[in-house]
Amino acid sequence: MSRHLVLAGGGHAHMMIMRDLKRFIQPGHRVTLVSPDPYHYYSGMGPGLLGGTYRPQQVRFHVQRMVEDRGGTFVADRVVQIDGAHRQLWLASGRRLSYDVVSFNTGSNVPLAALHADAGVTPVKPIKHLLRVRDTILNAPKADSLKLLVVGGGPAGVELAGNLWRLVEKAGHSAEITLLAGRKLLGAFPDGVRRRVLQSLQQRGIAVREGVHATHLADQKAQLTDGSVVPFDFALVATGVKPSSLFGDSGLSIGADGGLLVNRNLQSVDFPELFGGGDCISFQPRPLPKVGVYAVRQNPILLANLLAALENRTLQPFRPQSAYLLILNLGDGRGVLNRGWLTFASKWVFTLKDRIDRAFMERFQVSGELDEIDSDLKR
């Protein structure tokens, strides 16, 4: 029996499904991907995109072509409401889309409202924002000394600050880079990680301010909790991510962070035909950090469970690992690796990260995208 699967979002957790779409199409099922953009940018290589290590074609997936080349349908739109009782999605265009099974991988965003941020402030997500920031900085007059600000002392903030340094160094610009780390730089990580990162940033003249938070980011000035003011030409915000309000606004059960509440099968606790993965979900068995490794590891489970849901078969549980490998790209050719008690910092660590990231991209990039990369690199 032919049934309709809708994929809302072409993110990390849907990669294997889009690549292996014929497993759905060949039995007669219809598959539709709803995404506002034909490309999905890989967050793990986003700081490298900002710093100029990678070109845009090297860090993105052509999700529209992935789906259409395999017999699916691509809809350039965004889901704004879910009617679980009638199995319908309301899209931003006003269109309604019916489904038999739907899976959400709509990612997350960086909330700016609490910072009273204006249009001159850029959140780290969507990742393609970093490309615009990179181009703007490269095109700035070299006679000007730029004031660059990063807000957020977690892994994303650290990588952004380090790769802003790389960007201005390569471009021959003069810049003052400040990282507002909040209470403590990398406070959730072992001291060995924090110490190595802090040393790397400070040796390159990047000012790291701890113990203060930004309250306002407007008119090219950051107002801080200690009463001081930090001027900036460009500001990047990486203060943590949250799912969109889509699920709560649709009356679905959500977790403490607002993500779609799912059980161990990555299935909505309200409607068995709703699934999700990545940053947009709240895993009911235990909270999961908003890191890409979990979305990537959810791929085979979502693939199996979406097929099973369409064909009324038994579902599989997702069993998240208790510890995960973190490798930070510091922007100076070195990386910091951490897993549990193990910590390293060296050039070979970045080389390892680069190989892992490139291998992941090669698993899912379509052939035309790879040809585009080859052509671009030869220019």
N, C-alpha and C positions, 0 to 999 in steps of 0.2 A: 504494500500500500504506500503510495507516494505521500510524503508529509513535508512540511515546510520548516526548515531550520533558519533562524535569523541570528547572525552574529552582530552584536552591537559593539562596534569598536574593533579595530585591527591591531590590537596591542600584543605584547609579548606572549600572553597566555593563549592566544588564538593562532600563533604561528604554525604549529604543527597541523592544526585543523585546516588552515588555508592551504598549506603545502600538500596535504593528503586529501584534498577535497573530493577527489574521485571516489573515495571510499563511501562518501555520502551520495554522490551523483549517480554512480553505477547502479545502485539498488533502486533508483528512481526518485530519490528525495530532491527537493529544491533547496538551494542554499542562497541566502541573501546577506551580504555584508553591508551594514550601514555605518558609514564613517564620513566625517566632515572633510577629510583630506585623503587624496589617493596614496599618500606616503605615510609611513610610520617611522619615526626616528628612534633609534636605539639609545636609551638613556645612558647605558654603560659607556658609550663613546661620545656623549654630549660634551663633556669638558674638553676632550681632545679635538672636537669640532671647533669649539671656541678658541682654543690655543693654536689652531692651524695644523695640528698633527694629521687630521683627516679632512678630506673633502666631503661635501654634503652627500655625494653619491655613495660614499663608503660607509655611511652610518644610517642609511635609510632603507626601508623595504617598500617596494612598489606593491602595496596591498591590493590596489584595484586590479592590476594585471595578474597578480597571483590568483585571485578569485575568478576573474573573467576567463583567463586562459584554461581554467579547469572546469568550466561549465557553470559557474555560479553567476550571480547578479550583484553588481556594485551599485549602491545608492549613495550619492554624495549628500548626506544629510546628517542630522543628529537627533537622537531620541530625547524627548523632553517630558514624556509622561508614559507610564506603564499601566495598562488596564489588565491586571492579572486575571480577573474574573472572566473577562471576555477574550482573553488572549490577543490583545491588540496593543500596538505601540503607536503613540502619537509622535510625529516628527516635527522638527522646527519649521518645515515648509508648510505644515498644515495637513500633510498626508497621513493617513492611517495605514498601518501595516499589520496584517494578521500573521500569526505564527502558530505552529504546533509545539515547537521547542525554541527557546531563545537563550543565548548566553551573552553575558555582559563582560566586556574587558575595556571599559571606558576610561581607565586610568584615574588620575587624581590631579589636583591643582594646588597652587600655593595661595592661601588666603591672604589678601592684601588689605582688606577692609580695616582690620585692627591697627594697621600702620598708617592709615589715612594717606595712602600712596596715590600720587598723581600719575599722569600719562608718561612721565619721564622715568618711571621705575619699571623694571622688567622682572617678572617671576621666572624661575628656572624652567618651569613647565608651562606650555609645551616646549620640548627641546628645540624645535625649530626657531624659537625666539633667540637662542644663542647665536644663530647664524646672522640674524639681523644686527645683534649687538656687535658681533665680530666685524661685519662690514662697515658699520658706523664708526667704530674705533679706527679701523684701517684708513678710512677716508677723512679722518679728522686732520686738521693742519698740524704738521710736525713741529711747527714753532711753538705750539701750545703745550704746556705741561698738563696732562690730564689728571683729574682726580677721580679715581675709580673706587667704588664702595661695594663690598659684598656683605650682606646681612644674613647671618646664620652660621653657627659654629659646628655643624655636623659634617658628615662626609661630603655632601654636595657643596657646601660652602667652602670647605678646604680645597676641593678640586677646582672650583671656579676661581678662587683667588690665585692659586698656583698657575692656572692656565691663562688668566688675564696677564700675569707677569710674562709668560712665554709669548703671548700675542704681541705685547708692546715691545718686547725685546727684539723679536723678529722684524717688526715693522720699523724699528729705529725711533720709536716714540719715547718721550719722557713722561713718566707717570708716577703718581703717588697712589698706592693701593692700600686700602684699609679693610680689614676683616673684623666685623662686629660679631664676636663669638657668643654673645649672651652670657649666661652664668659661667660657663667654662668651655674651652675648646675641646671638642670630642669627649664630653663629659661621660658619655655612656660606654667609652672604650677603655681598655687597659692603659696604664700610665706609659707603657713602652710605645704605644701607638701615638699617643698625644705628644710625648717628648720628641719623637723623631719628626713628626709633622711640624711642630712648633719651631724646631731648629731649622728645618728646611725653609719655612716661610720667612723667618726672621733674618736668616743669612742673605736672603734676596731683597731685604729692605721692605718687606710687606709688614705693615703695622697690624698687630693682632691685639684687639681690645677685649678683655674679659671683664665680667662683673657688671656689664651695662647692657641695656636693651634699647632698641630704637622705639620711639613712641609715634613719631611722625616722619614721613618721607615725602616731602613736597617742596616745590620751588628750589630744587637742587640743594636741599639741606636736610640732614638727618638730625632730628632732635632726640637726645638720649635721656635716659632715666636719671643720670647724675647732673642734668642741667646743661651739659655741654652740647655743642653743635658741630657736626662734621659736614663740610661742604662736599658736593660731588658733581661731576659732569654726567656720569653714568652710574646707576645703582642696579645691582642684581640681588634678588631676594631668594633665599633658600632656607626658609625658617620652618620647614616641614610641610608635608602635603596632606590633603584631605580629599576624600571622594566628593563628587558633586552631590547636590541635595536631591538629585533625581529620585532616589529610592524612597527617602523619607517623604518627599512631596507626593509620591505616588501611593502612599499609605502602606508601604511594605515594611516588614520588620528590618531594623537596622541595628548595627553595633554601636558602641560608644563613639566611634569616629564618624558615624554616618554612612558607613559602607553597607552594602546589601548583606544581610545576615545569612550565611550559608552553613550547612551542616558538613559533616566529614566527607560527603560526596560532592562538595562544591555546589550544592543544590539549595535553593531558597527554602527557608523553613516554612514559608507560607504556601508556595505553589510549586509542585514537583517538576513542572516543565520549565522553571526558571533556574538558570545556572550562572556562575560567574567566576572570574579569576583575576589575579593581579591586585593592583592597588584599590580597586573599586569595591572589594568585598571585605566583610568582617567574618573571619573564620570562627565559628561558634565554639569549637573545642578549646581553642586558646588563641590569644592575640598573636598576629604575625607582624614582624617589622615590614615597613613599606620598602622592600628591596627587591630588585628584579629577579634574584635567584629563585624566589618562591613562585613568581609568575612563570618562569621558564620551566620549573619542575611540575607545575600544574598542567602543562601542555598534554602529556599522554593521558592523564586522568580525565581531563575535559574531553579529549578526543574520544576516549572509550565510552565515557558516560553520555555524551551527546548522541552517539550512535545507539547506545543501549536504550536511551530514553525514546528515541524515534522508533525503535523496534521492540519495545516492551521487554527488555532484558535486564538482568541484575546489574546494579551499579557498583563501581569500585571506590574505595575510600582513598582520600589523599592523606598521606602520612608525612608531614613536614619534618625536615631534619631539625635537630635541636641546636646545631651550630652551623654557621655558613662561612664560606671563604670571602673575605673582604680584601680587595686590592684597590688602593687609592692611586690615582694618577696625579702626581704632584706638579706636573708641568715643567720639570727640570730634567726630564729624561729618567727620573727615578720613580719608584713606586714603593708603597708601604703595604705589606701583606700582614693580615691578621686572621687567625682562626683559633678561637679559644685562647689558650695561653701562649700560642706561637706567634711571634712577630718578627718580620724582617723588613729591612729598607735597603734597596739597592737598585742599580740599573737593570739587573736581570729580573727583578720583580716586575718592573714595567714591561720588559720584554715578554714575560709570561702573560701578563694581562692582555697585552696587544695580541698575542697569539690566540688566546682564549676568545677574545672579542671578534677577531677576524674569522675564526673558525665558526663561531655562532652565526655571523652574517652570511657566510658562504653556504650554510645549511638551508637558508631560506630566501636568499636573493634570487630573483628570476634571472634567466639568462640575458635578457635584454638590458637589465640593470647592470649586470657585470660587464657587458659590452660597452655600455655608456661610461662606466668607470675607466675601463682600459683606454677608451678614446680620449677621455678627459685628461688622464695622467700623461698621455703622450704629447699634449699641447705644450 
